[in-house]
């Protein structure tokens, strides 16, 4: 089931003055009075300012997508020099956020769309005016399906969101998680490879990266029965036990894999530059902190390390 994403904020809010030009004579009405109920973002610009021409349309897009959570006012500082002096503008573009008649936040220069979205979202959250957009609602729906392990349905909605908001990182992360869960590892790699350097630092990607690293290692391990036999013949063969843990994980036996890695740590916690513990932490990360297997495994690890 795919959500209907209507990103036309005007149709959602019924507001005809979401974005407007203002001046010295209307500033009190458009910003000070208007911000008593809804935050107002003031974009100070000038016709000769190249960066302003970059920022303005992006900011208008993000404000529109905020679905009425905030409003935007544009000030041409060439036509309103006295107001520019009152706002102490030293360079443009300069953006101020007002709520209840007072400035709450500000920035100068051009920001990428993702940071503008964060700026607007933070303003709406802090002022208590955030309105769920169709994209927000679709993300909630997709994340719920992901939690319920309905990966194909969740993947469809995440893809639909990305079609409407190509820079939505949460949807990209969700889509990559669905790809991992359905063994579409190359698809997950392609999603990660397509992210910007800043996006790749998102902590939500760590379980996906760890899952891909585990998948790569699993491809090189031997037959499960052969590895079990090797460990039975020599319980101190940590290499064989390590490979056995990976093979067990690959076969869907995460708990058994964790137990084998714990046994290596119990026998020699520093083996191979702490390889068993590091692999164990990756599995915990992939399973998630609320998984019962993760909780039990962490307790066992603590018992071994602090015994």
Backbone bond lengths (Angstrom), bond angles and torsions (degrees), N, CA, C in turn:
res aa  C-N    CA-C-N  psi(-1)  N-CA   C-N-CA  omega(-1)  CA-C   N-CA-C  phi
1 X - - - 1.459 - - 1.515 109.35 -
2 X 1.301 118.20 127.72 1.459 122.33 -179.36 1.520 110.31 -106.94
3 X 1.351 116.50 137.57 1.461 119.07 178.23 1.518 110.44 -74.49
4 X 1.315 115.89 155.64 1.463 120.02 173.07 1.514 107.33 -91.00
5 X 1.318 117.03 114.38 1.460 121.55 -177.37 1.520 109.41 -97.55
6 X 1.318 115.76 104.26 1.455 120.89 175.15 1.518 107.20 -104.20
7 X 1.324 116.67 104.04 1.455 120.50 -176.14 1.522 112.58 -93.72
8 X 1.306 117.99 12.96 1.461 121.72 176.67 1.525 108.99 -82.80
9 X 1.344 115.52 99.31 1.465 119.96 -175.63 1.522 111.93 -62.83
10 X 1.330 117.24 -32.25 1.458 119.32 -177.93 1.515 110.72 -62.91
11 X 1.342 116.27 -39.68 1.457 119.17 -179.94 1.506 111.04 -70.20
12 X 1.367 117.44 -28.08 1.450 120.86 -178.87 1.524 111.63 -78.74
13 X 1.341 117.11 -40.06 1.455 120.69 -172.41 1.519 113.30 -99.03
14 X 1.328 117.99 -22.15 1.441 121.23 -175.96 1.515 112.53 72.66
15 X 1.344 116.95 13.97 1.457 120.83 -177.65 1.511 110.19 -91.66
16 X 1.341 115.51 135.93 1.456 119.82 178.69 1.524 111.65 -105.43
17 X 1.339 117.17 -3.91 1.458 120.03 -178.08 1.529 111.20 -122.98
18 X 1.326 116.68 37.03 1.462 120.92 -179.95 1.520 110.71 -62.97
19 X 1.326 117.36 -39.39 1.461 123.21 179.22 1.528 107.89 -130.98
20 X 1.313 117.19 127.39 1.459 119.28 -178.61 1.525 110.93 -148.37
21 X 1.333 115.20 159.49 1.462 122.05 170.70 1.523 108.37 -84.66
22 X 1.330 114.81 144.34 1.450 118.73 179.02 1.525 109.59 -134.33
23 X 1.324 115.65 178.47 1.469 120.87 -176.61 1.518 109.05 -153.87
24 X 1.338 115.04 -178.90 1.462 119.86 179.47 1.520 111.53 -60.33
25 X 1.326 116.91 -36.12 1.468 119.99 -176.16 1.530 112.96 -76.29
26 X 1.333 117.37 -25.65 1.478 119.86 -177.06 1.526 112.93 -111.15
27 X 1.338 117.81 2.53 1.466 120.99 -174.91 1.528 112.05 -59.62
28 X 1.323 116.82 -43.52 1.470 119.30 -179.00 1.526 110.17 -60.77
29 X 1.311 117.42 -43.98 1.464 121.16 -179.62 1.527 111.43 -69.44
30 X 1.359 115.90 -45.82 1.463 120.57 -173.20 1.532 113.32 -75.62
31 X 1.327 117.08 -27.73 1.469 120.17 -174.54 1.525 111.78 -116.70
32 X 1.333 117.34 -60.73 1.465 120.33 -174.22 1.529 111.16 -63.29
33 X 1.334 116.50 -50.68 1.459 119.32 -179.54 1.528 112.01 -73.36
34 X 1.330 116.51 -42.75 1.470 119.94 -177.71 1.523 111.64 -64.43
35 X 1.332 117.43 -30.40 1.471 120.53 -176.90 1.521 112.72 -79.48
36 X 1.331 117.97 -1.81 1.461 119.56 176.90 1.522 111.02 -62.49
37 X 1.322 116.83 -32.03 1.466 120.76 -178.37 1.521 112.70 -110.52
38 X 1.326 116.62 -37.53 1.467 121.49 -176.17 1.523 109.68 -128.38
39 X 1.326 118.96 133.50 1.467 120.44 178.14 1.528 111.08 -57.93
40 X 1.323 115.27 142.89 1.458 121.08 179.47 1.522 108.83 -121.75
41 X 1.328 115.66 126.05 1.461 121.87 176.33 1.526 107.84 -95.97
42 X 1.332 115.57 126.55 1.462 121.24 -178.64 1.527 108.83 -106.18
43 X 1.328 115.96 116.88 1.465 122.38 179.79 1.519 108.92 -101.58
44 X 1.348 116.93 109.35 1.461 122.36 179.67 1.522 108.96 -93.81
45 X 1.327 116.35 122.20 1.452 121.23 -171.45 1.531 109.89 -143.99
46 X 1.335 115.54 178.64 1.471 121.77 174.13 1.522 108.30 -151.47
47 X 1.326 117.50 150.12 1.471 120.81 -176.54 1.528 114.02 -59.93
48 X 1.343 117.72 -28.49 1.462 121.41 -177.21 1.525 112.76 -85.96
49 X 1.303 117.66 -4.68 1.481 122.81 -173.31 1.525 110.87 -88.50
50 X 1.341 116.94 107.62 1.459 121.25 178.99 1.519 113.96 -60.40
51 X 1.357 119.03 -49.34 1.472 120.16 178.26 1.527 112.87 -58.83
52 X 1.342 116.39 -31.54 1.467 119.32 178.20 1.522 110.90 -62.53
53 X 1.340 115.57 -36.50 1.464 120.21 -179.73 1.522 111.39 -70.52
54 X 1.353 116.28 -23.39 1.460 120.30 174.59 1.525 110.81 -78.00
55 X 1.334 114.46 -46.70 1.461 119.63 -173.94 1.528 112.40 -70.81
56 X 1.328 116.99 -44.06 1.460 120.90 -172.82 1.517 114.93 -50.37
57 X 1.345 118.94 -55.58 1.466 119.61 -178.94 1.529 113.32 -62.78
58 X 1.343 116.85 -36.70 1.465 119.63 178.18 1.517 110.88 -64.30
59 X 1.335 115.82 -44.45 1.459 120.29 -179.49 1.527 110.87 -64.84
60 X 1.322 116.53 -40.21 1.467 120.10 177.91 1.532 110.59 -62.67
61 X 1.332 116.27 -40.04 1.465 120.33 179.15 1.522 110.82 -61.83
62 X 1.335 116.34 -46.88 1.466 120.65 -177.22 1.524 110.87 -67.01
63 X 1.323 117.19 -40.63 1.458 120.62 177.81 1.527 110.53 -63.69
64 X 1.317 116.55 -41.93 1.466 120.67 177.97 1.528 111.15 -60.98
65 X 1.347 115.66 -42.61 1.465 119.93 -179.25 1.523 112.34 -70.61
66 X 1.348 117.07 -16.38 1.464 120.03 179.19 1.527 111.75 -72.57
67 X 1.341 116.08 -6.82 1.461 120.69 167.08 1.524 113.93 66.04
68 X 1.352 116.22 32.71 1.456 119.44 178.55 1.516 114.51 94.19
69 X 1.339 117.89 1.02 1.468 120.57 178.56 1.517 111.05 -67.56
70 X 1.327 116.74 -30.45 1.467 122.47 178.78 1.520 108.56 -139.26
71 X 1.334 115.13 163.78 1.459 121.67 173.27 1.526 108.60 -119.77
72 X 1.328 116.40 169.14 1.460 121.02 -178.42 1.518 110.53 -137.06
73 X 1.318 114.59 136.64 1.457 122.02 177.39 1.522 108.43 -124.97
74 X 1.332 116.96 134.96 1.464 121.89 -179.21 1.532 109.82 -108.90
75 X 1.343 114.87 131.60 1.461 120.74 -178.90 1.526 109.50 -121.11
76 X 1.317 117.13 118.38 1.464 122.60 173.30 1.531 106.74 -81.55
77 X 1.350 117.39 108.12 1.469 119.39 -173.32 1.533 112.08 -70.20
78 X 1.341 117.59 -22.75 1.467 119.23 176.27 1.527 110.89 -65.43
79 X 1.313 116.33 -35.23 1.458 121.70 -179.00 1.534 111.98 -89.55
80 X 1.324 116.48 -8.59 1.472 120.70 -175.72 1.528 109.97 -138.96
81 X 1.313 115.72 58.76 1.455 121.11 -173.48 1.537 112.17 -66.53
82 X 1.304 117.97 -35.82 1.460 120.37 178.57 1.527 110.86 -63.43
83 X 1.325 115.74 -41.82 1.465 120.45 178.11 1.528 110.49 -65.40
84 X 1.334 117.14 -39.12 1.458 121.38 177.97 1.526 110.57 -60.59
85 X 1.326 116.71 -38.16 1.463 120.45 178.21 1.527 110.78 -68.09
86 X 1.319 116.56 -39.86 1.469 119.94 178.60 1.528 111.28 -63.49
87 X 1.321 115.82 -35.69 1.465 120.51 179.36 1.533 112.14 -82.62
88 X 1.340 115.93 -3.39 1.470 122.60 178.08 1.526 111.63 57.93
89 X 1.301 115.34 45.86 1.463 120.24 -179.89 1.524 109.96 -78.84
90 X 1.326 115.66 124.55 1.456 121.48 -179.88 1.523 112.10 -105.44
91 X 1.319 116.60 -28.91 1.463 120.93 177.13 1.526 108.59 -152.06
92 X 1.316 115.29 156.86 1.463 120.08 179.39 1.534 109.26 -126.76
93 X 1.345 115.49 157.11 1.457 127.60 1.81 1.528 112.61 -69.32
94 X 1.315 115.29 144.12 1.462 122.25 175.72 1.522 107.99 -128.50
95 X 1.319 115.74 131.52 1.462 120.64 -175.21 1.529 109.16 -124.12
96 X 1.331 115.53 130.64 1.464 121.99 178.49 1.530 108.78 -120.66
97 X 1.330 115.28 146.84 1.455 120.72 175.72 1.521 109.10 -116.19
98 X 1.327 117.00 122.79 1.459 122.57 -179.47 1.524 110.24 -111.47
99 X 1.337 115.47 141.50 1.462 120.47 169.98 1.522 108.16 -144.91
100 X 1.323 115.45 132.31 1.456 123.27 -177.28 1.526 111.05 53.68
101 X 1.341 113.82 40.16 1.453 120.84 174.09 1.506 116.20 80.84
102 X 1.341 117.29 0.53 1.463 120.51 -177.05 1.523 110.81 -122.55
103 X 1.351 116.81 145.37 1.469 119.11 176.69 1.527 111.01 -71.18
104 X 1.332 116.25 131.28 1.464 121.61 -179.18 1.525 112.35 -105.37
105 X 1.326 116.45 -33.84 1.462 120.29 -173.73 1.521 108.59 -156.72
106 X 1.328 116.23 165.56 1.462 119.89 -179.84 1.522 109.69 -164.65
107 X 1.325 116.06 159.98 1.462 121.34 170.64 1.524 108.58 -156.17
108 X 1.337 115.41 161.22 1.455 121.75 177.03 1.519 109.20 -122.71
109 X 1.330 116.23 152.54 1.449 120.79 177.40 1.521 112.31 86.99
110 X 1.321 114.97 -176.83 1.463 121.57 -177.84 1.522 109.80 -94.76
111 X 1.323 116.31 129.29 1.462 122.09 175.55 1.524 109.11 -110.38
112 X 1.332 117.55 151.17 1.469 119.06 174.48 1.523 110.92 -66.17
113 X 1.309 115.71 159.79 1.460 120.60 -174.77 1.522 112.25 -57.92
114 X 1.342 116.84 -37.69 1.466 119.95 -179.00 1.532 110.98 -62.17
115 X 1.343 117.36 -39.13 1.468 120.32 179.58 1.527 111.31 -74.13
116 X 1.321 116.80 -32.86 1.462 119.50 174.73 1.524 109.70 -63.59
117 X 1.312 115.97 -39.63 1.461 120.20 179.08 1.530 110.49 -63.22
118 X 1.343 115.54 -41.03 1.460 120.05 177.59 1.531 110.87 -63.96
119 X 1.332 116.38 -41.34 1.465 121.64 179.47 1.521 110.49 -59.72
120 X 1.326 116.47 -47.78 1.467 121.42 -178.77 1.529 110.40 -67.56
121 X 1.318 116.58 -42.41 1.459 120.12 -178.68 1.526 110.99 -64.22
122 X 1.327 116.47 -43.09 1.466 120.69 178.24 1.522 110.81 -60.62
123 X 1.337 116.86 -41.79 1.460 121.77 179.42 1.526 110.86 -63.15
124 X 1.331 116.20 -45.54 1.470 120.21 -179.44 1.522 111.33 -66.77
125 X 1.332 116.40 -38.83 1.467 120.34 179.76 1.527 110.49 -65.21
126 X 1.347 116.42 -48.30 1.461 120.06 -174.88 1.529 112.31 -67.16
127 X 1.315 116.65 -27.96 1.467 120.22 -179.31 1.528 112.37 -93.76
128 X 1.333 116.81 -4.54 1.456 120.65 177.21 1.513 114.34 73.47
129 X 1.329 116.99 22.74 1.474 120.17 -177.05 1.528 112.82 -110.61
130 X 1.325 116.68 6.56 1.467 119.11 -174.90 1.523 110.84 -61.33
131 X 1.306 115.61 128.34 1.466 122.95 176.39 1.521 107.74 -111.55
132 X 1.299 116.43 131.87 1.463 119.48 179.58 1.525 110.06 -65.84
133 X 1.312 114.78 127.54 1.457 119.69 175.75 1.528 108.69 -86.20
134 X 1.326 118.05 166.40 1.462 119.85 174.75 1.527 111.98 -56.73
135 X 1.328 116.73 -34.39 1.466 119.88 179.23 1.528 110.06 -68.56
136 X 1.352 117.14 -41.01 1.461 120.19 176.73 1.526 110.82 -58.88
137 X 1.319 115.89 -44.38 1.464 120.18 -178.84 1.528 110.78 -65.93
138 X 1.337 115.86 -38.90 1.469 119.27 178.50 1.528 110.81 -66.22
139 X 1.334 116.80 -38.37 1.467 120.10 177.40 1.523 111.22 -62.85
140 X 1.317 116.58 -41.97 1.469 120.19 177.35 1.529 110.67 -59.78
141 X 1.323 115.30 -43.65 1.463 120.52 -179.60 1.530 110.63 -63.75
142 X 1.333 116.29 -45.34 1.464 120.53 -178.36 1.528 111.42 -66.03
143 X 1.327 116.74 -41.76 1.462 120.10 179.87 1.528 111.50 -66.17
144 X 1.321 116.16 -35.06 1.464 119.77 176.67 1.536 109.89 -64.57
145 X 1.326 116.26 -44.49 1.469 119.64 178.21 1.522 110.96 -63.30
146 X 1.319 116.97 -36.33 1.469 121.24 177.60 1.525 110.38 -62.28
147 X 1.334 116.36 -44.64 1.462 120.68 178.23 1.530 111.51 -63.41
148 X 1.328 115.89 -33.12 1.468 120.73 179.55 1.526 112.38 -83.70
149 X 1.341 115.89 5.74 1.475 122.81 178.43 1.530 113.05 63.60
150 X 1.326 116.18 27.13 1.467 120.95 173.79 1.534 107.35 -95.99
151 X 1.326 114.22 73.51 1.459 120.97 -166.12 1.528 113.66 -68.95
152 X 1.314 117.89 -37.96 1.464 120.01 -179.18 1.533 111.08 -65.31
153 X 1.346 115.90 -43.26 1.454 119.60 179.39 1.530 110.79 -66.22
154 X 1.340 115.97 -43.00 1.466 119.96 178.95 1.518 110.53 -62.64
155 X 1.322 116.05 -42.58 1.463 120.81 -179.85 1.524 111.19 -60.39
156 X 1.318 116.54 -40.17 1.463 121.17 179.89 1.532 111.02 -61.85
157 X 1.334 116.39 -41.99 1.464 119.91 -178.63 1.526 110.53 -71.88
158 X 1.343 117.48 -42.90 1.471 119.90 177.36 1.535 110.08 -58.04
159 X 1.329 117.28 -42.30 1.466 121.07 179.15 1.521 110.64 -63.07
160 X 1.329 115.74 -40.22 1.463 121.09 -179.89 1.527 110.44 -64.15
161 X 1.323 116.57 -39.80 1.466 121.12 178.49 1.524 110.27 -62.53
162 X 1.337 116.07 -44.94 1.468 121.01 -177.83 1.526 110.71 -62.88
163 X 1.338 117.11 -32.46 1.466 120.15 176.85 1.528 110.74 -61.88
164 X 1.336 116.51 -34.62 1.464 120.89 -178.39 1.525 112.72 -90.52
165 X 1.337 116.62 -28.90 1.473 121.39 -178.78 1.526 107.86 -137.97
166 X 1.321 115.69 85.37 1.468 121.00 -171.45 1.521 113.50 -65.00
167 X 1.344 117.44 -15.16 1.458 119.94 -179.42 1.525 112.71 -101.05
168 X 1.329 117.59 9.65 1.463 120.42 -176.92 1.520 110.54 -75.76
169 X 1.334 115.94 103.60 1.466 121.23 -174.30 1.520 111.74 -68.34
170 X 1.320 117.39 -37.29 1.463 119.93 -179.57 1.520 111.36 -60.07
171 X 1.325 116.63 -39.23 1.463 120.33 178.41 1.523 110.93 -68.12
172 X 1.341 117.08 -38.73 1.465 120.50 178.90 1.531 111.00 -64.68
173 X 1.349 115.53 -42.97 1.466 119.60 178.17 1.527 110.09 -62.97
174 X 1.329 115.93 -43.11 1.461 119.76 178.98 1.511 112.27 -61.98
175 X 1.337 116.20 -41.41 1.459 120.31 179.25 1.526 110.87 -64.71
176 X 1.327 116.30 -39.40 1.471 120.13 178.16 1.527 110.66 -65.68
177 X 1.334 117.47 -38.43 1.466 120.47 177.54 1.530 110.84 -62.65
178 X 1.326 116.01 -41.83 1.469 120.10 177.74 1.519 110.40 -61.99
179 X 1.330 116.69 -40.07 1.460 120.84 179.38 1.528 111.03 -63.27
180 X 1.330 116.46 -41.38 1.469 120.76 177.85 1.523 110.41 -62.17
181 X 1.330 115.74 -46.28 1.469 120.39 -175.79 1.523 112.57 -66.89
182 X 1.323 117.25 -22.53 1.470 120.76 179.74 1.536 111.56 -106.49
183 X 1.348 115.14 19.14 1.476 122.38 175.79 1.525 113.43 60.89
184 X 1.323 116.60 28.10 1.469 120.79 175.25 1.530 108.03 -98.45
185 X 1.332 114.49 67.56 1.459 120.02 -171.24 1.525 112.91 -64.95
186 X 1.318 116.92 -37.38 1.459 118.57 -179.72 1.531 110.86 -66.93
187 X 1.321 116.11 -35.20 1.461 119.79 177.33 1.530 110.18 -63.46
188 X 1.344 116.21 -41.24 1.462 120.15 177.80 1.524 110.75 -64.43
189 X 1.335 116.82 -40.81 1.465 120.60 178.22 1.529 110.97 -62.58
190 X 1.318 116.47 -41.30 1.469 120.50 -179.34 1.532 110.53 -63.03
191 X 1.344 116.06 -38.96 1.470 119.63 178.87 1.521 110.02 -63.71
192 X 1.332 116.62 -46.69 1.468 120.87 -179.18 1.525 110.82 -65.27
193 X 1.321 116.96 -41.96 1.467 120.40 179.88 1.530 111.90 -61.80
194 X 1.321 116.16 -28.45 1.459 120.31 -178.26 1.520 114.52 -83.20
195 X 1.343 117.00 -2.76 1.458 120.55 -179.24 1.525 111.33 -81.93
196 X 1.315 115.91 155.45 1.464 120.36 175.56 1.522 109.32 -75.77
197 X 1.328 116.32 167.88 1.465 120.96 -179.95 1.527 110.76 -59.70
198 X 1.330 117.19 -40.23 1.465 120.43 178.90 1.524 111.29 -66.55
199 X 1.316 116.54 -41.75 1.465 120.16 -179.25 1.522 111.51 -63.86
200 X 1.324 116.95 -33.61 1.468 120.82 -178.17 1.520 113.17 -68.34
201 X 1.336 117.06 -12.66 1.465 119.98 177.52 1.525 112.05 -86.75
202 X 1.320 118.11 -2.62 1.467 120.93 -178.92 1.528 110.02 -63.08
203 X 1.348 118.24 128.13 1.472 120.66 -178.09 1.523 113.99 -62.21
204 X 1.323 116.89 -22.31 1.462 119.67 179.10 1.513 113.39 -66.00
205 X 1.330 116.93 -16.74 1.458 120.94 179.85 1.524 113.11 -82.72
206 X 1.342 117.50 -17.78 1.463 120.62 -174.37 1.531 113.53 -56.54
207 X 1.353 119.12 -46.53 1.472 118.01 177.97 1.528 112.41 -60.68
208 X 1.324 116.94 -34.07 1.463 120.21 -179.38 1.516 110.56 -69.66
209 X 1.332 116.60 -45.86 1.464 121.16 178.07 1.523 110.30 -60.37
210 X 1.328 116.85 -43.57 1.464 120.24 179.09 1.522 111.52 -64.38
211 X 1.323 116.65 -39.39 1.469 120.13 178.69 1.525 110.99 -62.87
212 X 1.336 116.88 -39.70 1.464 120.49 178.95 1.523 111.08 -68.47
213 X 1.338 116.73 -39.10 1.465 119.85 177.55 1.526 110.69 -64.15
214 X 1.338 116.37 -41.13 1.465 120.03 176.97 1.527 110.81 -63.04
215 X 1.320 116.22 -41.47 1.468 120.07 179.90 1.526 110.83 -62.07
216 X 1.332 117.01 -39.69 1.463 120.53 178.84 1.522 111.00 -64.71
217 X 1.325 117.00 -41.27 1.469 120.67 -179.39 1.525 111.11 -69.17
218 X 1.323 116.06 -39.27 1.460 120.84 -178.77 1.525 111.18 -60.83
219 X 1.328 115.97 -32.91 1.468 120.05 -178.34 1.519 112.21 -62.89
220 X 1.331 117.06 -21.31 1.463 120.60 -175.76 1.524 113.99 -100.80
221 X 1.333 118.08 -4.33 1.468 119.49 -178.37 1.521 110.44 -82.93
222 X 1.324 114.88 164.12 1.463 119.83 -175.93 1.512 113.51 -86.16
223 X 1.339 114.32 -167.28 1.462 122.25 -179.35 1.529 110.19 -67.89
224 X 1.330 116.29 139.70 1.454 122.14 -176.13 1.534 111.70 -59.24
225 X 1.317 117.60 -48.10 1.468 120.92 -178.26 1.522 111.27 -64.63
226 X 1.326 116.97 -39.75 1.462 120.79 178.81 1.519 111.03 -62.71
227 X 1.322 116.43 -41.34 1.468 121.19 179.74 1.524 110.91 -68.07
228 X 1.319 117.20 -39.71 1.468 120.09 176.46 1.520 110.86 -60.71
229 X 1.334 116.06 -41.38 1.462 121.03 179.67 1.528 110.90 -64.45
230 X 1.327 116.31 -40.61 1.468 120.56 -179.69 1.518 110.78 -63.80
231 X 1.335 117.36 -40.30 1.463 121.30 179.99 1.522 110.42 -69.67
232 X 1.333 116.85 -37.45 1.471 120.37 178.20 1.525 110.98 -64.30
233 X 1.317 116.93 -37.71 1.459 121.20 -179.45 1.529 112.10 -73.26
234 X 1.334 116.20 -31.44 1.467 120.05 -179.13 1.519 108.80 -145.56
235 X 1.328 114.92 98.77 1.469 119.62 -175.95 1.524 112.86 -68.22
236 X 1.317 117.75 -12.75 1.462 121.30 178.94 1.532 112.60 -99.73
237 X 1.316 116.43 9.65 1.471 120.46 175.85 1.533 107.80 -81.69
238 X 1.325 114.79 85.88 1.461 119.54 -174.17 1.524 112.67 -67.38
239 X 1.322 117.14 -31.67 1.464 119.83 177.36 1.522 110.99 -61.63
240 X 1.335 115.04 -45.29 1.460 119.23 179.80 1.526 110.53 -66.36
241 X 1.341 116.64 -40.01 1.459 119.91 -179.18 1.542 110.93 -67.16
242 X 1.325 114.85 -37.44 1.467 119.92 177.62 1.530 110.09 -62.73
243 X 1.338 116.66 -46.72 1.465 120.38 178.16 1.523 111.13 -65.02
244 X 1.335 115.87 -35.42 1.461 119.80 177.57 1.536 110.19 -62.70
245 X 1.321 116.32 -41.31 1.468 120.11 178.59 1.524 110.62 -60.14
246 X 1.331 116.54 -43.14 1.459 120.01 179.50 1.529 110.97 -65.45
247 X 1.336 115.90 -40.85 1.466 120.08 179.62 1.527 110.89 -65.32
248 X 1.329 116.57 -38.79 1.465 120.40 177.72 1.519 110.28 -64.96
249 X 1.325 115.98 -42.11 1.461 119.78 178.78 1.527 110.10 -61.53
250 X 1.328 116.29 -42.58 1.467 121.16 -179.11 1.520 111.95 -63.60
251 X 1.329 116.22 -29.51 1.463 120.40 -178.60 1.523 112.29 -88.48
252 X 1.328 116.35 7.36 1.452 120.39 177.55 1.512 114.74 88.86
253 X 1.333 116.89 10.66 1.465 121.03 -179.01 1.536 109.66 -104.50
254 X 1.324 115.50 67.71 1.469 120.54 -174.94 1.523 111.98 -62.57
255 X 1.322 117.02 -41.10 1.462 120.06 -177.93 1.520 111.16 -63.74
256 X 1.335 116.74 -42.65 1.468 120.66 178.17 1.524 110.51 -65.67
257 X 1.334 116.81 -37.86 1.460 120.88 178.02 1.525 110.63 -61.99
258 X 1.319 115.90 -43.16 1.467 120.81 178.48 1.526 110.84 -61.60
259 X 1.320 116.36 -42.01 1.467 119.90 179.68 1.525 111.82 -61.43
260 X 1.325 117.52 -38.72 1.469 120.34 179.09 1.532 110.92 -67.18
261 X 1.308 116.64 -41.24 1.468 119.68 178.08 1.527 110.75 -66.65
262 X 1.316 116.79 -37.89 1.464 120.62 176.65 1.522 111.39 -63.21
263 X 1.333 116.25 -35.87 1.469 120.00 179.06 1.527 110.96 -65.70
264 X 1.329 116.73 -38.21 1.470 119.93 175.74 1.523 109.89 -61.48
265 X 1.319 116.74 -44.91 1.467 121.27 -179.56 1.519 110.36 -64.29
266 X 1.332 116.40 -39.11 1.467 119.99 179.33 1.522 111.18 -62.57
267 X 1.344 115.70 -40.30 1.459 119.81 -178.75 1.531 112.42 -78.13
268 X 1.340 115.41 -40.91 1.474 119.44 -176.57 1.528 107.71 -155.43
269 X 1.324 115.60 89.66 1.466 119.72 -171.50 1.520 113.53 -64.90
270 X 1.322 118.38 -20.81 1.462 120.97 -178.79 1.528 113.14 -101.36
271 X 1.323 116.35 11.75 1.462 119.69 -176.08 1.537 111.72 -56.75
272 X 1.330 114.63 134.02 1.467 121.83 173.92 1.539 112.14 51.21
273 X 1.341 114.33 50.24 1.474 120.44 178.78 1.526 112.71 56.76
274 X 1.348 114.72 42.99 1.471 120.42 174.77 1.531 112.67 68.77
275 X 1.326 116.22 27.31 1.468 120.55 -173.85 1.523 112.92 -60.99
276 X 1.336 116.80 -40.25 1.470 119.38 -177.00 1.530 111.15 -65.60
277 X 1.325 116.32 -43.58 1.469 118.76 -179.24 1.526 111.09 -66.78
278 X 1.324 116.86 -40.42 1.460 120.16 -179.97 1.527 110.77 -64.04
279 X 1.335 116.28 -39.63 1.467 119.85 178.82 1.522 110.24 -67.73
280 X 1.319 114.96 -37.38 1.460 120.66 178.56 1.528 110.40 -61.23
281 X 1.311 116.69 -43.89 1.463 120.86 -179.87 1.533 111.58 -64.67
282 X 1.327 115.90 -34.14 1.466 119.22 176.66 1.524 110.90 -64.74
283 X 1.330 115.87 -42.14 1.468 119.28 178.91 1.523 110.44 -64.24
284 X 1.334 116.84 -41.61 1.465 120.21 176.71 1.524 110.45 -58.32
285 X 1.331 116.17 -42.39 1.457 121.14 -177.98 1.520 110.89 -65.15
286 X 1.324 116.01 -40.59 1.468 120.45 -179.80 1.527 110.87 -67.83
287 X 1.346 116.81 -43.16 1.462 120.58 -179.69 1.525 111.62 -68.37
288 X 1.316 116.49 -32.02 1.461 120.98 -179.26 1.514 111.77 100.48
289 X 1.328 117.46 149.52 1.467 121.32 -174.71 1.519 114.65 -66.98
290 X 1.330 118.19 -22.91 1.468 120.41 -177.93 1.522 113.34 -91.91
291 X 1.326 117.13 -5.26 1.461 120.16 179.78 1.528 109.83 -67.12
292 X 1.330 117.61 137.17 1.461 121.78 -178.43 1.526 111.70 -62.75
293 X 1.330 116.42 -34.44 1.465 119.88 178.66 1.526 110.11 -66.47
294 X 1.320 116.09 -39.36 1.465 120.07 176.70 1.517 110.86 -62.63
295 X 1.326 117.14 -47.39 1.468 121.29 -179.01 1.524 111.38 -59.39
296 X 1.335 116.05 -45.51 1.463 119.81 -179.72 1.529 110.44 -66.14
297 X 1.324 116.72 -41.28 1.461 121.04 179.92 1.515 112.47 -63.88
298 X 1.320 116.67 -40.00 1.473 120.05 178.54 1.524 111.16 -65.41
299 X 1.320 116.23 -38.54 1.472 119.09 177.87 1.532 110.87 -63.91
300 X 1.313 116.17 -43.05 1.468 119.98 178.99 1.529 110.86 -64.25
301 X 1.341 116.25 -40.56 1.470 120.38 179.21 1.521 110.33 -62.72
302 X 1.325 116.76 -45.01 1.471 120.13 179.06 1.526 111.00 -61.69
303 X 1.329 116.27 -39.78 1.453 120.66 179.41 1.523 111.37 -61.05
304 X 1.342 116.48 -39.76 1.465 120.46 179.93 1.530 111.03 -71.98
305 X 1.321 116.74 -45.79 1.467 120.87 -175.57 1.509 113.56 -68.18
306 X 1.334 116.28 -31.97 1.473 119.49 -175.65 1.523 113.66 -109.42
307 X 1.335 115.70 16.76 1.473 119.01 178.57 1.518 110.67 -82.81
